Amino acid sequence: MAKHTTLKRGQLLKYIGKRWKNLNISRDSFIKFLGYDGSGFADVWVEYQGRLLFLSLKEVELAV
């Protein structure tokens, strides 16, 4: 996703990044945007299945 895309709290996103060993996000699942990191808007805080995650903006896209 572009760095200057404006997201609103609660907006639904999809994870498009690489798989992590302890992170299993289905490509069909939605994650909820919580907010930007304070430095540069390149990273975001999201919620997935009750877990708080810190992801790069490059790893998410808008859910349609």
PDB file with one MODEL, atoms N, CA, C and O in Angstrom:
MODEL        1
ATOM      1  N   MET A   1       0.847  -1.162   0.000  1.00  0.00           N
ATOM      2  CA  MET A   1       0.000   0.000   0.000  1.00  0.00           C
ATOM      3  C   MET A   1       0.899   1.233   0.000  1.00  0.00           C
ATOM      4  O   MET A   1       1.990   1.211   0.568  1.00  0.00           O
ATOM      5  N   ALA A   2       0.449   2.280  -0.622  1.00  0.00           N
ATOM      6  CA  ALA A   2       1.221   3.520  -0.689  1.00  0.00           C
ATOM      7  C   ALA A   2       1.378   4.136   0.692  1.00  0.00           C
ATOM      8  O   ALA A   2       0.461   4.094   1.512  1.00  0.00           O
ATOM      9  N   LYS A   3       2.534   4.700   0.936  1.00  0.00           N
ATOM     10  CA  LYS A   3       2.855   5.262   2.239  1.00  0.00           C
ATOM     11  C   LYS A   3       1.906   6.387   2.640  1.00  0.00           C
ATOM     12  O   LYS A   3       1.647   6.575   3.829  1.00  0.00           O
ATOM     13  N   HIS A   4       1.391   7.125   1.687  1.00  0.00           N
ATOM     14  CA  HIS A   4       0.555   8.283   2.006  1.00  0.00           C
ATOM     15  C   HIS A   4      -0.941   7.998   1.941  1.00  0.00           C
ATOM     16  O   HIS A   4      -1.746   8.928   1.889  1.00  0.00           O
ATOM     17  N   THR A   5      -1.320   6.723   1.943  1.00  0.00           N
ATOM     18  CA  THR A   5      -2.726   6.359   1.999  1.00  0.00           C
ATOM     19  C   THR A   5      -3.254   6.665   3.394  1.00  0.00           C
ATOM     20  O   THR A   5      -2.632   6.297   4.390  1.00  0.00           O
ATOM     21  N   THR A   6      -4.393   7.334   3.465  1.00  0.00           N
ATOM     22  CA  THR A   6      -4.972   7.673   4.756  1.00  0.00           C
ATOM     23  C   THR A   6      -5.929   6.571   5.189  1.00  0.00           C
ATOM     24  O   THR A   6      -6.905   6.273   4.501  1.00  0.00           O
ATOM     25  N   LEU A   7      -5.639   5.978   6.327  1.00  0.00           N
ATOM     26  CA  LEU A   7      -6.485   4.928   6.880  1.00  0.00           C
ATOM     27  C   LEU A   7      -7.194   5.449   8.117  1.00  0.00           C
ATOM     28  O   LEU A   7      -6.675   6.315   8.821  1.00  0.00           O
ATOM     29  N   LYS A   8      -8.373   4.923   8.375  1.00  0.00           N
ATOM     30  CA  LYS A   8      -9.146   5.298   9.553  1.00  0.00           C
ATOM     31  C   LYS A   8      -9.188   4.121  10.514  1.00  0.00           C
ATOM     32  O   LYS A   8      -9.219   2.966  10.089  1.00  0.00           O
ATOM     33  N   ARG A   9      -9.188   4.414  11.800  1.00  0.00           N
ATOM     34  CA  ARG A   9      -9.249   3.373  12.826  1.00  0.00           C
ATOM     35  C   ARG A   9     -10.467   2.483  12.584  1.00  0.00           C
ATOM     36  O   ARG A   9     -11.573   2.977  12.364  1.00  0.00           O
ATOM     37  N   GLY A  10     -10.256   1.173  12.625  1.00  0.00           N
ATOM     38  CA  GLY A  10     -11.334   0.219  12.414  1.00  0.00           C
ATOM     39  C   GLY A  10     -11.475  -0.243  10.966  1.00  0.00           C
ATOM     40  O   GLY A  10     -12.224  -1.179  10.687  1.00  0.00           O
ATOM     41  N   GLN A  11     -10.765   0.402  10.045  1.00  0.00           N
ATOM     42  CA  GLN A  11     -10.837   0.029   8.637  1.00  0.00           C
ATOM     43  C   GLN A  11     -10.260  -1.382   8.446  1.00  0.00           C
ATOM     44  O   GLN A  11      -9.268  -1.746   9.078  1.00  0.00           O
ATOM     45  N   LEU A  12     -10.885  -2.158   7.578  1.00  0.00           N
ATOM     46  CA  LEU A  12     -10.445  -3.528   7.341  1.00  0.00           C
ATOM     47  C   LEU A  12      -9.372  -3.580   6.263  1.00  0.00           C
ATOM     48  O   LEU A  12      -9.462  -2.915   5.231  1.00  0.00           O
ATOM     49  N   LEU A  13      -8.353  -4.391   6.538  1.00  0.00           N
ATOM     50  CA  LEU A  13      -7.236  -4.579   5.634  1.00  0.00           C
ATOM     51  C   LEU A  13      -7.029  -6.063   5.396  1.00  0.00           C
ATOM     52  O   LEU A  13      -7.578  -6.899   6.113  1.00  0.00           O
ATOM     53  N   LYS A  14      -6.235  -6.385   4.387  1.00  0.00           N
ATOM     54  CA  LYS A  14      -5.832  -7.767   4.124  1.00  0.00           C
ATOM     55  C   LYS A  14      -4.314  -7.832   4.220  1.00  0.00           C
ATOM     56  O   LYS A  14      -3.614  -6.903   3.816  1.00  0.00           O
ATOM     57  N   TYR A  15      -3.822  -8.923   4.751  1.00  0.00           N
ATOM     58  CA  TYR A  15      -2.383  -9.128   4.875  1.00  0.00           C
ATOM     59  C   TYR A  15      -1.852  -9.739   3.582  1.00  0.00           C
ATOM     60  O   TYR A  15      -2.369 -10.757   3.122  1.00  0.00           O
ATOM     61  N   ILE A  16      -0.824  -9.126   2.990  1.00  0.00           N
ATOM     62  CA  ILE A  16      -0.252  -9.627   1.744  1.00  0.00           C
ATOM     63  C   ILE A  16       1.246  -9.903   1.888  1.00  0.00           C
ATOM     64  O   ILE A  16       1.923 -10.189   0.901  1.00  0.00           O
ATOM     65  N   GLY A  17       1.755  -9.819   3.104  1.00  0.00           N
ATOM     66  CA  GLY A  17       3.176 -10.020   3.351  1.00  0.00           C
ATOM     67  C   GLY A  17       3.561 -11.488   3.410  1.00  0.00           C
ATOM     68  O   GLY A  17       2.736 -12.374   3.186  1.00  0.00           O
ATOM     69  N   LYS A  18       4.827 -11.726   3.714  1.00  0.00           N
ATOM     70  CA  LYS A  18       5.357 -13.079   3.830  1.00  0.00           C
ATOM     71  C   LYS A  18       4.820 -13.755   5.089  1.00  0.00           C
ATOM     72  O   LYS A  18       4.421 -13.097   6.051  1.00  0.00           O
ATOM     73  N   ARG A  19       4.824 -15.070   5.054  1.00  0.00           N
ATOM     74  CA  ARG A  19       4.433 -15.853   6.228  1.00  0.00           C
ATOM     75  C   ARG A  19       5.551 -15.814   7.252  1.00  0.00           C
ATOM     76  O   ARG A  19       6.727 -15.859   6.893  1.00  0.00           O
ATOM     77  N   TRP A  20       5.196 -15.731   8.506  1.00  0.00           N
ATOM     78  CA  TRP A  20       6.156 -15.799   9.610  1.00  0.00           C
ATOM     79  C   TRP A  20       5.990 -17.154  10.265  1.00  0.00           C
ATOM     80  O   TRP A  20       4.963 -17.812  10.100  1.00  0.00           O
ATOM     81  N   LYS A  21       6.979 -17.559  10.990  1.00  0.00           N
ATOM     82  CA  LYS A  21       6.926 -18.848  11.675  1.00  0.00           C
ATOM     83  C   LYS A  21       5.743 -18.924  12.643  1.00  0.00           C
ATOM     84  O   LYS A  21       5.043 -19.936  12.676  1.00  0.00           O
ATOM     85  N   ASN A  22       5.514 -17.890  13.417  1.00  0.00           N
ATOM     86  CA  ASN A  22       4.449 -17.905  14.430  1.00  0.00           C
ATOM     87  C   ASN A  22       3.238 -17.064  14.036  1.00  0.00           C
ATOM     88  O   ASN A  22       2.395 -16.750  14.877  1.00  0.00           O
ATOM     89  N   LEU A  23       3.155 -16.701  12.766  1.00  0.00           N
ATOM     90  CA  LEU A  23       2.029 -15.898  12.302  1.00  0.00           C
ATOM     91  C   LEU A  23       1.395 -16.598  11.117  1.00  0.00           C
ATOM     92  O   LEU A  23       2.036 -16.794  10.084  1.00  0.00           O
ATOM     93  N   ASN A  24       0.146 -16.972  11.268  1.00  0.00           N
ATOM     94  CA  ASN A  24      -0.559 -17.676  10.216  1.00  0.00           C
ATOM     95  C   ASN A  24      -1.829 -16.905   9.876  1.00  0.00           C
ATOM     96  O   ASN A  24      -2.915 -17.234  10.353  1.00  0.00           O
ATOM     97  N   ILE A  25      -1.679 -15.879   9.047  1.00  0.00           N
ATOM     98  CA  ILE A  25      -2.829 -15.084   8.631  1.00  0.00           C
ATOM     99  C   ILE A  25      -3.279 -15.592   7.269  1.00  0.00           C
ATOM    100  O   ILE A  25      -2.520 -15.555   6.301  1.00  0.00           O
ATOM    101  N   SER A  26      -4.502 -16.060   7.202  1.00  0.00           N
ATOM    102  CA  SER A  26      -5.068 -16.543   5.946  1.00  0.00           C
ATOM    103  C   SER A  26      -5.225 -15.379   4.974  1.00  0.00           C
ATOM    104  O   SER A  26      -5.539 -14.261   5.382  1.00  0.00           O
ATOM    105  N   ARG A  27      -5.011 -15.639   3.709  1.00  0.00           N
ATOM    106  CA  ARG A  27      -5.170 -14.606   2.672  1.00  0.00           C
ATOM    107  C   ARG A  27      -6.624 -14.148   2.564  1.00  0.00           C
ATOM    108  O   ARG A  27      -6.891 -13.080   2.015  1.00  0.00           O
ATOM    109  N   ASP A  28      -7.553 -14.930   3.074  1.00  0.00           N
ATOM    110  CA  ASP A  28      -8.974 -14.580   3.025  1.00  0.00           C
ATOM    111  C   ASP A  28      -9.439 -13.872   4.293  1.00  0.00           C
ATOM    112  O   ASP A  28     -10.608 -13.502   4.400  1.00  0.00           O
ATOM    113  N   SER A  29      -8.540 -13.681   5.251  1.00  0.00           N
ATOM    114  CA  SER A  29      -8.895 -13.056   6.521  1.00  0.00           C
ATOM    115  C   SER A  29      -8.726 -11.542   6.460  1.00  0.00           C
ATOM    116  O   SER A  29      -7.949 -11.010   5.668  1.00  0.00           O
ATOM    117  N   PHE A  30      -9.468 -10.883   7.307  1.00  0.00           N
ATOM    118  CA  PHE A  30      -9.346  -9.434   7.423  1.00  0.00           C
ATOM    119  C   PHE A  30      -8.655  -9.089   8.730  1.00  0.00           C
ATOM    120  O   PHE A  30      -8.799  -9.794   9.729  1.00  0.00           O
ATOM    121  N   ILE A  31      -7.911  -8.005   8.711  1.00  0.00           N
ATOM    122  CA  ILE A  31      -7.305  -7.471   9.923  1.00  0.00           C
ATOM    123  C   ILE A  31      -7.820  -6.051  10.101  1.00  0.00           C
ATOM    124  O   ILE A  31      -8.138  -5.374   9.123  1.00  0.00           O
ATOM    125  N   LYS A  32      -7.902  -5.602  11.338  1.00  0.00           N
ATOM    126  CA  LYS A  32      -8.472  -4.295  11.640  1.00  0.00           C
ATOM    127  C   LYS A  32      -7.363  -3.280  11.923  1.00  0.00           C
ATOM    128  O   LYS A  32      -6.510  -3.504  12.781  1.00  0.00           O
ATOM    129  N   PHE A  33      -7.386  -2.176  11.198  1.00  0.00           N
ATOM    130  CA  PHE A  33      -6.419  -1.103  11.389  1.00  0.00           C
ATOM    131  C   PHE A  33      -6.692  -0.391  12.710  1.00  0.00           C
ATOM    132  O   PHE A  33      -7.825  -0.008  13.001  1.00  0.00           O
ATOM    133  N   LEU A  34      -5.630  -0.219  13.511  1.00  0.00           N
ATOM    134  CA  LEU A  34      -5.756   0.484  14.789  1.00  0.00           C
ATOM    135  C   LEU A  34      -5.089   1.841  14.771  1.00  0.00           C
ATOM    136  O   LEU A  34      -5.585   2.783  15.389  1.00  0.00           O
ATOM    137  N   GLY A  35      -3.962   1.958  14.066  1.00  0.00           N
ATOM    138  CA  GLY A  35      -3.282   3.238  14.011  1.00  0.00           C
ATOM    139  C   GLY A  35      -1.902   3.121  13.391  1.00  0.00           C
ATOM    140  O   GLY A  35      -1.379   2.027  13.174  1.00  0.00           O
ATOM    141  N   TYR A  36      -1.336   4.276  13.114  1.00  0.00           N
ATOM    142  CA  TYR A  36       0.013   4.344  12.557  1.00  0.00           C
ATOM    143  C   TYR A  36       1.039   4.379  13.676  1.00  0.00           C
ATOM    144  O   TYR A  36       0.745   4.786  14.800  1.00  0.00           O
ATOM    145  N   ASP A  37       2.245   3.946  13.348  1.00  0.00           N
ATOM    146  CA  ASP A  37       3.364   4.147  14.253  1.00  0.00           C
ATOM    147  C   ASP A  37       3.697   5.633  14.191  1.00  0.00           C
ATOM    148  O   ASP A  37       3.480   6.273  13.162  1.00  0.00           O
ATOM    149  N   GLY A  38       4.210   6.176  15.256  1.00  0.00           N
ATOM    150  CA  GLY A  38       4.455   7.611  15.341  1.00  0.00           C
ATOM    151  C   GLY A  38       5.526   8.153  14.426  1.00  0.00           C
ATOM    152  O   GLY A  38       5.603   9.369  14.251  1.00  0.00           O
ATOM    153  N   SER A  39       6.358   7.314  13.830  1.00  0.00           N
ATOM    154  CA  SER A  39       7.466   7.847  13.042  1.00  0.00           C
ATOM    155  C   SER A  39       7.337   7.523  11.568  1.00  0.00           C
ATOM    156  O   SER A  39       7.680   6.419  11.144  1.00  0.00           O
ATOM    157  N   GLY A  40       6.853   8.457  10.792  1.00  0.00           N
ATOM    158  CA  GLY A  40       6.884   8.342   9.344  1.00  0.00           C
ATOM    159  C   GLY A  40       5.728   7.644   8.655  1.00  0.00           C
ATOM    160  O   GLY A  40       5.714   7.588   7.425  1.00  0.00           O
ATOM    161  N   PHE A  41       4.769   7.116   9.373  1.00  0.00           N
ATOM    162  CA  PHE A  41       3.597   6.477   8.786  1.00  0.00           C
ATOM    163  C   PHE A  41       3.959   5.311   7.864  1.00  0.00           C
ATOM    164  O   PHE A  41       3.227   5.032   6.914  1.00  0.00           O
ATOM    165  N   ALA A  42       5.065   4.633   8.125  1.00  0.00           N
ATOM    166  CA  ALA A  42       5.475   3.492   7.305  1.00  0.00           C
ATOM    167  C   ALA A  42       5.058   2.170   7.944  1.00  0.00           C
ATOM    168  O   ALA A  42       5.074   1.131   7.286  1.00  0.00           O
ATOM    169  N   ASP A  43       4.685   2.204   9.220  1.00  0.00           N
ATOM    170  CA  ASP A  43       4.290   1.000   9.950  1.00  0.00           C
ATOM    171  C   ASP A  43       2.931   1.220  10.592  1.00  0.00           C
ATOM    172  O   ASP A  43       2.561   2.346  10.924  1.00  0.00           O
ATOM    173  N   VAL A  44       2.194   0.131  10.761  1.00  0.00           N
ATOM    174  CA  VAL A  44       0.843   0.228  11.309  1.00  0.00           C
ATOM    175  C   VAL A  44       0.632  -0.787  12.421  1.00  0.00           C
ATOM    176  O   VAL A  44       1.271  -1.839  12.454  1.00  0.00           O
ATOM    177  N   TRP A  45      -0.267  -0.456  13.323  1.00  0.00           N
ATOM    178  CA  TRP A  45      -0.735  -1.371  14.359  1.00  0.00           C
ATOM    179  C   TRP A  45      -2.072  -1.905  13.896  1.00  0.00           C
ATOM    180  O   TRP A  45      -2.945  -1.142  13.482  1.00  0.00           O
ATOM    181  N   VAL A  46      -2.233  -3.220  13.968  1.00  0.00           N
ATOM    182  CA  VAL A  46      -3.471  -3.862  13.538  1.00  0.00           C
ATOM    183  C   VAL A  46      -3.889  -4.897  14.580  1.00  0.00           C
ATOM    184  O   VAL A  46      -3.104  -5.292  15.441  1.00  0.00           O
ATOM    185  N   GLU A  47      -5.144  -5.323  14.477  1.00  0.00           N
ATOM    186  CA  GLU A  47      -5.651  -6.393  15.332  1.00  0.00           C
ATOM    187  C   GLU A  47      -6.063  -7.558  14.448  1.00  0.00           C
ATOM    188  O   GLU A  47      -6.775  -7.379  13.460  1.00  0.00           O
ATOM    189  N   TYR A  48      -5.608  -8.760  14.812  1.00  0.00           N
ATOM    190  CA  TYR A  48      -5.980  -9.967  14.093  1.00  0.00           C
ATOM    191  C   TYR A  48      -6.292 -11.051  15.115  1.00  0.00           C
ATOM    192  O   TYR A  48      -5.421 -11.468  15.879  1.00  0.00           O
ATOM    193  N   GLN A  49      -7.525 -11.497  15.123  1.00  0.00           N
ATOM    194  CA  GLN A  49      -7.989 -12.529  16.052  1.00  0.00           C
ATOM    195  C   GLN A  49      -7.619 -12.192  17.496  1.00  0.00           C
ATOM    196  O   GLN A  49      -7.157 -13.052  18.246  1.00  0.00           O
ATOM    197  N   GLY A  50      -7.827 -10.946  17.870  1.00  0.00           N
ATOM    198  CA  GLY A  50      -7.566 -10.505  19.235  1.00  0.00           C
ATOM    199  C   GLY A  50      -6.109 -10.213  19.536  1.00  0.00           C
ATOM    200  O   GLY A  50      -5.785  -9.793  20.647  1.00  0.00           O
ATOM    201  N   ARG A  51      -5.221 -10.425  18.574  1.00  0.00           N
ATOM    202  CA  ARG A  51      -3.791 -10.175  18.768  1.00  0.00           C
ATOM    203  C   ARG A  51      -3.413  -8.816  18.201  1.00  0.00           C
ATOM    204  O   ARG A  51      -3.857  -8.452  17.113  1.00  0.00           O
ATOM    205  N   LEU A  52      -2.609  -8.076  18.917  1.00  0.00           N
ATOM    206  CA  LEU A  52      -2.088  -6.795  18.469  1.00  0.00           C
ATOM    207  C   LEU A  52      -0.803  -7.053  17.700  1.00  0.00           C
ATOM    208  O   LEU A  52       0.130  -7.659  18.228  1.00  0.00           O
ATOM    209  N   LEU A  53      -0.749  -6.589  16.438  1.00  0.00           N
ATOM    210  CA  LEU A  53       0.409  -6.823  15.587  1.00  0.00           C
ATOM    211  C   LEU A  53       0.949  -5.507  15.050  1.00  0.00           C
ATOM    212  O   LEU A  53       0.192  -4.566  14.811  1.00  0.00           O
ATOM    213  N   PHE A  54       2.251  -5.448  14.864  1.00  0.00           N
ATOM    214  CA  PHE A  54       2.930  -4.291  14.299  1.00  0.00           C
ATOM    215  C   PHE A  54       3.465  -4.714  12.935  1.00  0.00           C
ATOM    216  O   PHE A  54       4.350  -5.566  12.858  1.00  0.00           O
ATOM    217  N   LEU A  55       2.935  -4.126  11.848  1.00  0.00           N
ATOM    218  CA  LEU A  55       3.281  -4.533  10.494  1.00  0.00           C
ATOM    219  C   LEU A  55       3.756  -3.344   9.678  1.00  0.00           C
ATOM    220  O   LEU A  55       3.445  -2.193   9.985  1.00  0.00           O
ATOM    221  N   SER A  56       4.506  -3.642   8.646  1.00  0.00           N
ATOM    222  CA  SER A  56       4.904  -2.627   7.693  1.00  0.00           C
ATOM    223  C   SER A  56       3.701  -2.310   6.800  1.00  0.00           C
ATOM    224  O   SER A  56       2.898  -3.193   6.500  1.00  0.00           O
ATOM    225  N   LEU A  57       3.585  -1.089   6.391  1.00  0.00           N
ATOM    226  CA  LEU A  57       2.491  -0.690   5.511  1.00  0.00           C
ATOM    227  C   LEU A  57       2.547  -1.462   4.191  1.00  0.00           C
ATOM    228  O   LEU A  57       1.517  -1.652   3.543  1.00  0.00           O
ATOM    229  N   LYS A  58       3.744  -1.910   3.787  1.00  0.00           N
ATOM    230  CA  LYS A  58       3.921  -2.682   2.557  1.00  0.00           C
ATOM    231  C   LYS A  58       3.283  -4.070   2.651  1.00  0.00           C
ATOM    232  O   LYS A  58       3.056  -4.714   1.627  1.00  0.00           O
ATOM    233  N   GLU A  59       2.993  -4.537   3.869  1.00  0.00           N
ATOM    234  CA  GLU A  59       2.457  -5.880   4.076  1.00  0.00           C
ATOM    235  C   GLU A  59       0.938  -5.939   4.089  1.00  0.00           C
ATOM    236  O   GLU A  59       0.366  -7.013   4.272  1.00  0.00           O
ATOM    237  N   VAL A  60       0.272  -4.799   3.897  1.00  0.00           N
ATOM    238  CA  VAL A  60      -1.191  -4.777   3.936  1.00  0.00           C
ATOM    239  C   VAL A  60      -1.747  -4.052   2.723  1.00  0.00           C
ATOM    240  O   VAL A  60      -1.066  -3.244   2.091  1.00  0.00           O
ATOM    241  N   GLU A  61      -2.997  -4.360   2.416  1.00  0.00           N
ATOM    242  CA  GLU A  61      -3.719  -3.645   1.364  1.00  0.00           C
ATOM    243  C   GLU A  61      -5.149  -3.431   1.827  1.00  0.00           C
ATOM    244  O   GLU A  61      -5.620  -4.104   2.744  1.00  0.00           O
ATOM    245  N   LEU A  62      -5.833  -2.499   1.197  1.00  0.00           N
ATOM    246  CA  LEU A  62      -7.220  -2.234   1.552  1.00  0.00           C
ATOM    247  C   LEU A  62      -8.091  -3.437   1.206  1.00  0.00           C
ATOM    248  O   LEU A  62      -7.942  -4.035   0.141  1.00  0.00           O
ATOM    249  N   ALA A  63      -8.983  -3.779   2.095  1.00  0.00           N
ATOM    250  CA  ALA A  63      -9.952  -4.859   1.831  1.00  0.00           C
ATOM    251  C   ALA A  63     -11.104  -4.268   1.025  1.00  0.00           C
ATOM    252  O   ALA A  63     -11.589  -3.177   1.323  1.00  0.00           O
ATOM    253  N   VAL A  64     -11.520  -4.979   0.033  1.00  0.00           N
ATOM    254  CA  VAL A  64     -12.597  -4.487  -0.823  1.00  0.00           C
ATOM    255  C   VAL A  64     -13.904  -5.094  -0.406  1.00  0.00           C
ATOM    256  O   VAL A  64     -14.938  -4.805  -1.007  1.00  0.00           O
TER     257      VAL A  64
ENDMDL
END
